[in-house]
Amino acid sequence: MGRRQKTRLNAVGVHNILRLKRADRKRIRDEFGVVLESTVQELNGEVMMDMEERLPKAKQVMSSRSFGTRVTELEELKQAIAYHAGIACARMRSKPNVACAHDGAHINADAIKCLRQMDCWRGQ
């Protein structure tokens, strides 16, 4: 909850979660909108959105890594790609009836520049 919304809630006497839970839903909806009204309903035990039913099926499986420093060794990059490819494969195996249409690795421009400096880039 943001500062402004907290200030507005405090102005109408809502200073903590218990008071929000006990607040009049219609007033909350009128003054703050349907999202906060849904929050009040959930605080009172009403399921507003079943997460399992609402989540779309994943269309891709990813595993990524951001390096804290510039990668200057090809072996380090190879190990990272192999490690994350292994994680992605394990995720794919855990999903029934999923076919692999494309597999690959994406390396950002800074990594390609570094590979060129190491004289091991064979891409375009």
C-alpha positions, 0 to 999 in steps of 0.5 A: 500500500502506498503512502497516499493511500495510507494517508487517505485510509487514516483520514477515514479512520482506518489505521491498521489491518483489523480496521480495514477488515472491519471497514464498510465495503461499499464505502471502501469501494466508493472512495478507494475502488474495487481493488481495495474492496477485494482486499477487504473481502479477502481479509474477511475470508472470501476468495476473490481470485483462485490463483490456480485457475487464473494463471495462464499456462506457460508458453516458454521455460526460461532460466537466466543469469545476470553476472555481477561483473563482466565475463571475460573467460569463455569457460565461465560463459560455457559453464553458465550456459550449460548450468542454465540449460540443465535447469530449463531441461529439468523444468521441461521434463517436469511438465507433461505433454510439452514439446520443445519447438525451439531451444537456444541461448540468448547472449546480450550485446555486452557479452558478445563484445566481450567474446569478440575481445576474447577472439572466440565469437563465431557469430555474425 
